[in-house]
Amino acid sequence: MKNFLIPTRLTPDTISAVKTAINHSKNENAKIILFLITDEINSFSAAQYLREQDSQITHKELDVLDNCRDLIENFPNCRLEFKRQSGISSPLFKNFLQFHSVDLILLTKSIITSKKSVHINLVHIIEKQKTPILRLINDHTTQLNKAIYLENAYSRLNIDDVQQYMQDQFPLQKISQVLKKEQETSEYINFLLTEVLSKNDIDFVIETRTSERSKIKNKKSTQLNQHFDIPVLSLHEETV
């Protein structure tokens, strides 16, 4: 069974993320959790707390939730759950991932680009976890079929390690190409990646990340340009 977590603002791209999770389930049993994070509510009154909590969801957002529920009914192998959380912390989120045995976090563009502090904090917390992260970039359903691996020269992993992990955890056709970060600048890496993506039928990019404490000191960052019109699957090296 695969467990997917979709942090959501209940915007239309949530529906596309649910479709992506359904496609990724490969007809196996799957649980898809919609995770709504709202600003922390400070109230001594239970009644006032409930009133403020209910007022944070609009009719348009409820329509998105209803659309997700209607969609999931067509896929008996998948189950949809909706969780709400007022405020968030790293220990709380880590416990949530462990309790629900989350296999993949799908980050929508609306969450990634949100200017609200609660969402910025959530994305920062997510990137510190060891759970795989799929960053989505638009409202289209994502098919994970053909990938390019952006290899970090300082990584302990090689293409065979990543390919085996993908076959075991996220079945896909193949990793077609590899780009090495080496010690080039992020601008040059982004230029190379742009060239490859423009000439090949690539569905998504795979990159790896490490814990902050394990990074080599003074190593210049070569982060992937988040403006590429392609999803990015980020794997933590300690889990591969």
TORMAR-89401 format. One line per field, with one value per residue: residue in three letters; x, y, z of N, C-alpha, C in turn. Coordinates in Angstrom, 3 decimals. Layout:
N
r	[ala ...]
n.u	[X ...]
n.v	[Y ...]
n.w	[Z ...]
ca.u	[X ...]
ca.v	[Y ...]
ca.w	[Z ...]
c.u	[X ...]
c.v	[Y ...]
c.w	[Z ...]
***
This chain:
240
r	[met lys asn phe leu ile pro thr arg leu thr pro asp thr ile ser ala val lys thr ala ile asn his ser lys asn glu asn ala lys ile ile leu phe leu ile thr asp glu ile asn ser phe ser ala ala gln tyr leu arg glu gln asp ser gln ile thr his lys glu leu asp val leu asp asn cys arg asp leu ile glu asn phe pro asn cys arg leu glu phe lys arg gln ser gly ile ser ser pro leu phe lys asn phe leu gln phe his ser val asp leu ile leu leu thr lys ser ile ile thr ser lys lys ser val his ile asn leu val his ile ile glu lys gln lys thr pro ile leu arg leu ile asn asp his thr thr gln leu asn lys ala ile tyr leu glu asn ala tyr ser arg leu asn ile asp asp val gln gln tyr met gln asp gln phe pro leu gln lys ile ser gln val leu lys lys glu gln glu thr ser glu tyr ile asn phe leu leu thr glu val leu ser lys asn asp ile asp phe val ile glu thr arg thr ser glu arg ser lys ile lys asn lys lys ser thr gln leu asn gln his phe asp ile pro val leu ser leu his glu glu thr val]
n.u	[0.846 0.520 1.136 0.167 0.890 -0.615 -0.051 -2.236 -3.937 -6.442 -6.873 -7.392 -5.204 -4.858 -6.608 -5.399 -3.059 -4.077 -4.974 -2.481 -1.348 -3.120 -2.571 0.025 -0.267 -0.521 -2.668 -2.591 -3.411 -3.997 -3.541 -4.568 -3.786 -5.133 -3.824 -4.507 -3.186 -3.595 -3.481 -2.393 -4.792 -5.651 -7.361 -9.348 -11.808 -13.753 -15.921 -15.512 -13.106 -13.924 -15.640 -13.888 -12.227 -13.966 -14.591 -12.359 -12.387 -13.512 -16.428 -15.642 -13.287 -14.304 -15.656 -13.519 -12.588 -14.825 -14.776 -12.445 -13.216 -15.304 -13.839 -12.171 -13.931 -14.143 -12.070 -11.574 -9.385 -8.160 -8.092 -9.372 -8.378 -8.990 -7.256 -6.905 -4.937 -4.036 -1.601 1.883 4.678 8.064 8.579 5.908 5.053 6.841 6.112 3.553 4.069 5.315 3.298 1.322 2.744 3.903 4.713 5.285 5.468 3.504 4.028 2.247 2.128 0.800 1.221 4.027 4.639 3.295 2.903 2.258 3.148 2.709 2.648 5.136 6.769 5.913 6.782 9.529 9.913 9.126 11.141 13.227 12.726 13.040 11.466 10.495 9.952 7.738 7.752 5.357 4.342 2.292 -1.197 -1.609 -2.052 0.423 2.509 4.674 6.986 9.361 12.563 15.138 18.203 19.658 22.709 24.562 27.850 29.113 27.708 27.040 25.754 25.069 24.030 22.964 22.146 20.059 18.343 17.591 16.274 14.130 12.784 11.926 10.381 9.007 7.790 8.861 9.449 12.153 15.310 16.527 18.706 21.681 22.792 25.620 26.314 28.803 31.282 30.199 28.606 25.326 23.929 25.075 24.460 21.677 21.446 22.441 20.524 18.234 18.809 18.813 16.176 14.748 15.244 14.546 12.134 11.197 9.723 10.011 12.336 14.916 16.407 18.759 18.913 20.456 20.818 21.140 23.279 25.017 26.115 28.866 31.144 31.381 30.753 29.665 26.347 24.254 21.530 18.538 16.884 13.784 11.956 11.707 9.609 8.680 8.093 9.775 11.385 12.483 14.839 15.877 19.173 19.788 17.743 17.771]
n.v	[-1.202 2.197 5.371 8.636 12.058 15.174 18.353 21.075 23.955 23.880 24.643 24.630 23.130 21.121 19.076 18.096 17.127 15.032 13.383 12.776 11.291 9.121 8.008 7.272 5.268 2.936 1.157 -0.252 -0.684 2.374 5.226 8.515 11.527 14.582 17.513 20.125 23.083 25.667 29.064 29.432 29.163 31.143 30.755 30.674 29.673 26.944 27.004 29.411 28.756 26.715 28.198 30.031 28.253 27.044 29.281 29.648 28.200 28.530 28.603 28.040 26.635 24.411 23.275 22.334 20.316 18.630 17.895 16.376 14.256 13.197 12.387 10.352 8.319 6.877 5.182 2.416 1.300 3.304 5.466 8.377 10.823 13.573 15.944 18.376 21.041 23.328 25.573 24.540 22.418 21.202 18.738 17.865 17.498 15.554 13.381 13.011 12.130 9.687 8.306 7.979 6.614 7.770 7.656 9.314 12.800 15.195 18.246 21.033 23.717 25.940 25.753 25.822 28.360 30.065 32.979 33.110 32.866 30.481 28.532 28.845 28.116 25.467 24.254 24.538 22.875 20.412 19.959 19.279 16.748 13.134 11.920 11.156 13.772 15.154 17.750 19.619 21.511 22.757 22.771 20.365 16.810 14.564 12.270 9.782 8.637 8.854 9.834 12.220 12.127 14.216 14.351 14.711 15.654 15.264 13.305 10.133 8.306 6.456 6.126 3.547 2.903 4.741 4.047 1.418 1.919 3.471 1.609 -0.146 1.431 3.517 2.702 3.105 3.743 4.242 5.706 7.986 9.665 11.184 13.945 15.515 17.385 18.120 20.530 22.782 25.993 26.910 28.258 27.321 24.603 24.755 25.759 23.594 21.680 22.815 22.634 19.834 19.143 20.443 18.970 16.371 13.857 14.172 13.437 14.097 15.346 13.919 14.496 14.583 15.085 16.149 15.927 18.938 18.973 17.158 18.184 19.202 21.473 24.860 24.192 25.141 25.953 24.302 24.621 23.410 25.142 26.365 27.234 25.737 24.158 21.577 18.666 17.865 15.287 14.793 13.074 11.838 11.201 9.373 7.580 6.171]
n.w	[0.000 -0.844 0.552 0.213 0.672 0.436 0.919 1.124 -0.230 -0.936 -3.571 -7.188 -8.238 -6.455 -7.149 -9.474 -8.315 -6.789 -8.871 -9.980 -7.879 -7.882 -10.432 -9.944 -8.119 -9.465 -9.671 -7.311 -3.797 -2.165 -0.071 0.076 1.415 2.110 3.303 5.173 6.197 8.437 9.707 13.067 15.627 18.271 21.043 23.978 24.194 23.275 21.538 20.146 18.916 17.137 15.517 14.300 12.993 11.122 9.594 8.062 5.736 2.488 0.303 -2.298 -1.875 -0.547 -2.669 -4.225 -2.533 -2.564 -5.263 -5.325 -3.704 -5.247 -7.447 -6.426 -5.962 -8.271 -8.261 -6.773 -5.507 -4.171 -1.313 0.176 2.497 4.683 6.412 8.961 10.273 12.709 12.618 12.671 13.399 13.369 14.890 15.239 12.594 11.699 13.314 12.325 9.690 10.257 11.650 9.693 7.832 5.458 2.052 -0.082 -0.634 -2.159 -3.515 -4.350 -6.773 -5.769 -3.037 -2.857 -3.867 -2.209 -0.195 2.410 5.797 7.222 5.253 4.031 6.170 6.429 3.983 4.337 6.569 5.475 3.557 5.172 5.979 5.488 3.689 0.332 -2.069 -4.348 -6.461 -7.938 -10.855 -12.245 -13.228 -14.418 -14.785 -13.666 -15.263 -14.328 -16.064 -17.694 -16.904 -16.004 -14.371 -12.089 -11.095 -8.148 -7.702 -5.276 -4.113 -2.521 -3.961 -7.000 -10.458 -10.696 -8.102 -7.713 -9.826 -9.110 -6.714 -7.638 -9.211 -7.268 -5.522 -6.911 -9.609 -12.946 -16.453 -17.379 -16.406 -18.390 -18.934 -17.551 -15.735 -14.516 -11.661 -10.877 -10.229 -11.164 -11.736 -10.542 -12.503 -14.898 -14.790 -14.869 -17.439 -18.990 -18.338 -19.379 -22.106 -22.486 -21.769 -23.725 -25.999 -25.606 -24.670 -21.761 -18.645 -15.936 -13.447 -11.483 -8.411 -5.678 -2.115 0.970 4.569 6.469 8.274 7.200 4.966 2.936 4.152 3.109 0.519 -2.611 -3.361 -5.724 -6.590 -8.102 -10.645 -9.893 -11.694 -13.948 -16.287 -15.347 -13.384 -10.274 -8.658 -5.520 -3.724 -0.585 0.370 2.377 2.381 0.063]
ca.u	[0.000 1.239 0.501 0.566 0.489 -0.710 -0.367 -3.149 -4.655 -7.738 -6.921 -7.612 -4.079 -5.001 -7.268 -4.371 -2.151 -4.780 -4.909 -1.106 -1.194 -3.886 -1.783 1.250 -0.601 -0.403 -3.801 -2.427 -4.098 -3.318 -4.222 -4.182 -4.147 -5.108 -3.368 -4.760 -2.549 -4.095 -2.829 -2.718 -5.920 -5.455 -8.658 -9.612 -13.165 -13.887 -16.900 -14.855 -12.121 -14.635 -16.157 -12.769 -11.751 -14.911 -14.570 -11.139 -12.614 -14.529 -17.262 -14.844 -12.365 -15.099 -15.928 -12.319 -12.590 -15.888 -14.299 -11.482 -13.981 -16.004 -12.826 -11.636 -14.961 -13.961 -10.875 -11.805 -8.117 -7.651 -8.899 -9.042 -8.579 -8.794 -6.760 -6.691 -4.000 -3.859 -0.189 2.706 6.048 8.838 8.290 4.533 4.962 7.593 5.259 2.446 4.585 5.566 2.022 0.604 3.673 3.845 5.732 5.602 4.801 3.315 3.946 1.648 2.695 0.154 1.875 5.418 4.740 2.511 3.637 1.822 4.230 2.415 3.023 6.595 7.311 5.597 7.696 10.856 9.894 9.055 12.440 14.150 12.374 13.699 10.453 10.580 9.103 7.487 7.335 4.567 4.578 1.116 -2.464 -1.741 -1.745 1.797 2.839 6.079 7.414 10.708 13.224 16.555 18.773 20.637 23.601 25.445 29.200 29.505 26.808 27.541 24.911 25.301 22.808 22.409 21.433 18.813 17.483 17.042 15.316 12.944 12.068 11.304 9.446 8.230 8.017 8.822 10.041 13.615 16.036 17.103 19.966 22.251 23.584 26.426 26.493 30.239 31.484 29.769 27.678 23.923 23.495 25.510 23.668 20.349 21.575 22.538 19.248 17.318 19.137 18.375 14.713 14.200 15.527 14.163 10.801 11.417 8.541 10.373 13.740 15.223 17.575 18.890 19.212 21.038 20.544 22.010 24.496 25.915 26.645 30.270 31.273 31.857 30.408 28.762 25.071 23.846 20.130 17.822 15.998 12.409 11.085 11.571 8.238 8.749 8.118 11.062 11.310 13.642 15.058 16.893 20.201 19.803 16.647 17.975]
ca.v	[0.000 3.459 6.470 9.908 13.255 16.371 19.606 21.740 25.195 23.619 25.319 23.627 22.226 19.974 18.019 17.513 16.363 13.782 12.565 12.293 10.228 7.966 7.408 6.720 4.088 1.756 0.275 -0.893 0.028 3.629 6.218 9.873 12.409 16.024 18.074 21.571 23.811 27.033 29.847 28.971 29.854 31.342 30.990 29.904 29.154 25.896 27.453 30.406 28.031 26.045 29.221 30.555 27.189 26.893 30.475 29.676 27.479 29.185 27.708 27.621 25.608 23.208 22.683 21.577 19.106 17.763 17.354 15.320 13.116 12.603 11.747 9.141 7.275 6.094 4.345 1.668 0.956 4.490 6.041 9.782 11.344 15.015 16.303 19.815 21.336 24.745 25.742 23.350 22.409 20.103 17.474 17.449 17.008 14.304 12.348 12.794 11.294 8.344 7.684 7.619 5.883 8.473 7.239 10.404 14.086 15.934 19.681 21.763 25.042 26.921 25.673 26.232 29.801 30.846 33.969 33.041 32.337 29.111 27.666 28.934 27.289 24.072 23.797 24.443 21.674 19.253 19.751 18.728 15.353 12.170 11.388 11.672 14.922 15.431 19.141 19.798 22.862 23.335 22.100 19.164 15.530 14.189 10.871 9.537 7.577 8.991 10.807 12.529 12.169 15.283 13.734 15.575 15.088 14.928 12.286 8.766 7.472 6.454 5.923 2.211 2.983 5.480 3.262 0.307 2.491 3.865 0.398 -0.743 2.318 4.330 2.083 3.946 3.069 4.277 6.963 8.004 10.394 11.665 15.169 15.648 18.748 18.387 21.723 23.897 26.913 26.556 28.825 26.442 23.387 25.077 25.885 22.243 21.001 23.409 22.058 18.434 19.086 20.946 18.038 15.008 13.680 13.889 13.741 14.723 15.356 13.352 15.037 14.111 16.098 15.607 16.705 20.115 18.707 16.280 18.867 19.580 22.884 25.757 23.723 26.082 25.333 24.273 24.253 23.351 26.258 25.925 27.777 24.792 23.686 20.122 18.233 17.442 14.316 14.966 11.913 12.026 10.196 8.357 6.633 5.456]
ca.w	[0.000 -0.916 1.257 -0.370 1.419 -0.399 1.609 0.206 0.053 -1.562 -4.856 -8.245 -8.492 -5.548 -7.915 -10.335 -7.460 -6.459 -10.085 -10.084 -6.881 -8.369 -11.513 -9.373 -7.315 -10.349 -9.364 -6.011 -2.726 -1.847 0.763 -0.305 2.523 1.887 4.576 5.176 7.294 8.579 10.755 14.411 16.251 19.705 21.667 25.187 24.070 22.266 20.545 19.293 18.112 16.047 14.605 13.523 12.120 10.020 8.744 7.259 4.490 1.678 -0.503 -3.453 -1.393 -0.297 -3.986 -4.595 -1.710 -3.085 -6.543 -5.008 -3.188 -6.392 -8.290 -5.806 -6.000 -9.494 -8.098 -5.531 -4.860 -3.468 -0.238 0.408 3.845 4.804 7.740 9.180 11.347 13.000 12.951 12.398 13.908 12.809 15.585 14.969 11.220 11.633 13.910 11.389 8.600 10.771 12.012 8.469 6.951 4.171 1.091 -1.007 -0.425 -3.397 -3.263 -5.458 -7.029 -4.895 -1.730 -3.006 -4.161 -1.250 0.599 3.801 6.638 7.625 4.135 3.894 7.249 6.122 2.930 4.955 7.410 4.579 2.906 6.166 6.226 4.608 2.784 -1.043 -2.364 -5.758 -6.640 -9.146 -11.363 -12.874 -12.928 -15.233 -14.163 -13.968 -15.514 -14.008 -16.969 -18.214 -16.032 -16.092 -13.021 -11.886 -10.125 -7.383 -7.720 -3.914 -3.613 -2.380 -4.815 -8.437 -11.235 -10.419 -6.817 -7.910 -10.700 -8.340 -5.762 -8.387 -9.628 -6.087 -4.847 -7.838 -10.913 -14.128 -17.599 -17.305 -16.269 -19.731 -19.011 -16.298 -15.774 -13.310 -11.193 -10.742 -9.421 -11.996 -11.111 -10.736 -13.781 -15.978 -14.675 -15.376 -18.895 -19.538 -18.160 -20.354 -23.406 -22.513 -21.722 -24.979 -27.087 -25.223 -24.107 -20.346 -17.831 -14.668 -13.049 -10.173 -7.736 -4.299 -1.110 2.192 5.769 6.573 9.031 6.454 3.793 2.998 4.458 2.062 -0.819 -3.259 -3.695 -7.130 -6.521 -9.358 -10.915 -9.677 -12.730 -15.046 -16.436 -15.241 -11.982 -9.722 -7.571 -4.646 -2.857 0.457 0.124 3.415 2.173 -1.201]
c.u	[0.872 0.434 1.061 0.041 0.508 -1.044 -1.178 -3.630 -6.075 -7.944 -7.031 -6.441 -4.062 -5.631 -6.264 -3.384 -2.775 -4.748 -3.510 -0.861 -1.928 -3.105 -0.560 0.984 -0.508 -1.452 -3.616 -3.182 -3.300 -4.195 -3.675 -4.702 -4.026 -4.862 -3.487 -4.155 -3.079 -3.321 -3.294 -3.823 -5.682 -6.787 -8.798 -10.978 -13.232 -14.841 -16.285 -13.826 -12.785 -15.166 -15.040 -12.236 -12.658 -14.853 -13.349 -11.293 -13.765 -15.348 -16.481 -13.865 -13.095 -15.460 -14.745 -12.284 -13.651 -15.467 -13.302 -12.197 -14.731 -15.026 -12.402 -12.644 -14.819 -12.775 -10.973 -10.521 -7.577 -8.645 -8.424 -9.343 -8.280 -8.424 -6.543 -5.763 -3.865 -2.431 0.567 4.082 6.746 8.570 6.884 4.426 5.701 6.775 4.087 2.886 4.783 4.260 1.281 1.490 3.680 5.020 6.179 4.788 4.717 3.106 3.389 2.299 2.093 0.741 3.298 5.561 3.965 3.406 3.237 2.889 3.978 2.806 4.529 7.272 7.083 6.560 9.098 10.962 9.914 10.416 13.481 13.878 13.095 12.724 10.647 9.556 8.962 6.948 6.633 4.615 3.367 -0.123 -2.656 -1.407 -0.368 1.932 4.334 6.592 8.887 11.419 14.648 17.065 19.845 21.548 24.509 26.822 29.660 28.663 27.497 26.791 25.401 23.995 22.164 21.622 20.064 17.837 16.830 15.993 14.018 12.131 11.324 10.162 8.502 8.424 7.864 9.517 11.566 14.099 16.879 18.473 20.413 23.013 24.340 26.567 27.970 30.434 31.120 28.837 26.248 23.411 23.871 24.725 22.269 20.357 21.629 21.202 18.212 17.543 18.611 16.858 14.085 14.340 15.073 12.785 10.933 10.191 8.873 11.863 13.867 16.469 17.619 19.224 19.787 20.594 21.555 23.338 25.505 26.507 28.111 30.375 31.867 31.574 29.381 27.490 24.798 22.390 19.488 16.874 14.547 11.448 10.990 10.143 8.215 8.780 9.507 10.811 12.598 13.720 16.119 17.900 20.211 18.696 16.821 18.950]
c.v	[1.239 4.542 7.793 11.052 14.455 17.564 20.481 23.086 25.089 24.506 24.252 22.689 21.046 18.797 17.321 16.672 15.032 12.844 11.975 11.148 8.966 7.254 6.690 5.471 2.800 0.698 -0.554 -0.088 1.259 4.490 7.589 10.817 13.863 16.696 19.588 22.203 25.231 27.752 29.367 29.821 29.930 31.697 30.103 29.242 28.122 26.326 28.471 29.745 27.380 27.048 29.749 29.506 27.034 28.075 30.524 28.920 28.115 28.149 27.196 26.521 24.301 22.500 21.844 20.262 18.121 17.127 16.220 14.070 12.406 11.835 10.403 7.995 6.378 5.138 3.604 1.268 2.108 4.979 7.462 10.162 12.845 15.344 17.809 20.013 22.845 24.964 24.444 23.531 21.195 18.781 16.959 16.845 15.682 13.143 12.008 11.878 9.852 7.613 7.188 6.876 6.470 8.064 8.369 11.635 14.789 17.403 20.382 23.137 26.078 26.910 26.215 27.742 30.674 31.785 33.942 32.333 30.882 28.136 27.679 28.050 25.809 23.512 23.618 23.180 20.413 18.943 19.192 17.247 14.443 11.519 11.962 12.779 15.061 16.852 19.266 21.261 23.494 22.517 20.813 17.914 15.067 12.681 10.671 8.368 7.665 10.136 11.102 12.706 13.252 14.863 14.762 14.927 14.657 13.796 10.934 7.816 7.507 6.135 4.573 2.199 3.634 4.681 2.105 0.801 2.863 2.660 -0.237 0.113 3.066 3.811 3.070 3.212 3.062 5.678 7.085 8.667 10.822 12.956 15.269 17.120 19.138 19.597 22.963 24.806 26.464 27.088 27.906 25.135 23.617 25.223 24.503 21.521 21.529 22.810 20.625 18.340 19.530 19.948 16.610 14.990 13.221 14.312 14.453 14.576 14.721 14.032 14.474 15.273 15.402 16.451 17.836 19.779 17.851 16.943 19.241 21.081 23.636 25.254 24.670 25.371 25.404 23.828 24.316 24.528 25.789 26.438 26.860 24.271 22.165 19.732 17.749 16.488 14.408 13.800 12.229 10.876 9.092 7.329 5.805 4.302]
c.w	[0.000 -0.206 0.736 0.488 0.479 0.494 0.652 0.725 -0.499 -2.783 -5.947 -8.491 -7.515 -6.286 -8.824 -9.539 -7.065 -7.664 -10.264 -9.111 -7.322 -9.471 -10.971 -8.539 -8.123 -10.010 -8.097 -4.962 -2.321 -0.951 0.397 0.773 2.073 3.237 4.519 6.421 7.312 9.675 12.125 15.020 17.757 20.343 22.900 25.131 22.956 21.155 19.592 18.388 16.907 15.036 13.715 12.557 10.908 9.058 7.833 5.944 3.734 0.901 -1.715 -3.057 -1.082 -1.608 -4.456 -3.824 -2.207 -4.410 -6.326 -4.515 -4.319 -7.275 -7.727 -5.838 -7.229 -9.404 -6.769 -4.811 -4.012 -2.412 0.027 1.844 3.849 6.240 7.808 10.367 11.493 13.485 12.719 13.011 13.344 13.545 15.293 13.571 11.058 12.198 12.993 10.254 9.054 11.066 10.771 7.469 5.545 3.286 0.176 -0.648 -1.769 -3.063 -4.499 -5.597 -6.086 -3.490 -1.819 -3.149 -3.178 -0.445 2.073 4.636 7.030 6.516 3.892 4.939 6.961 5.073 3.491 5.814 6.548 3.987 3.869 6.447 5.228 3.624 1.380 -1.279 -3.875 -5.865 -7.984 -9.585 -12.048 -12.523 -13.718 -14.424 -14.612 -14.141 -15.256 -14.850 -17.359 -17.497 -16.478 -14.666 -12.972 -10.744 -9.460 -7.301 -6.337 -3.336 -3.489 -3.292 -6.260 -9.148 -10.947 -9.116 -6.998 -8.769 -9.944 -7.354 -6.465 -8.817 -8.464 -5.534 -5.784 -9.254 -12.071 -15.258 -17.509 -16.928 -17.528 -19.798 -17.616 -16.567 -14.458 -12.939 -11.166 -9.823 -10.221 -11.203 -11.384 -12.067 -14.932 -15.964 -15.224 -16.898 -19.548 -19.470 -19.150 -21.732 -23.517 -22.580 -23.032 -26.118 -26.790 -24.573 -22.657 -19.552 -16.527 -14.403 -11.673 -9.627 -6.321 -3.379 0.113 3.375 5.865 7.235 8.256 5.218 3.997 3.209 3.268 0.649 -1.411 -3.695 -5.192 -7.204 -7.898 -9.480 -10.811 -10.741 -13.943 -15.082 -16.450 -13.759 -11.565 -8.556 -6.770 -3.667 -1.822 0.352 1.174 3.256 0.911 -1.004]
***
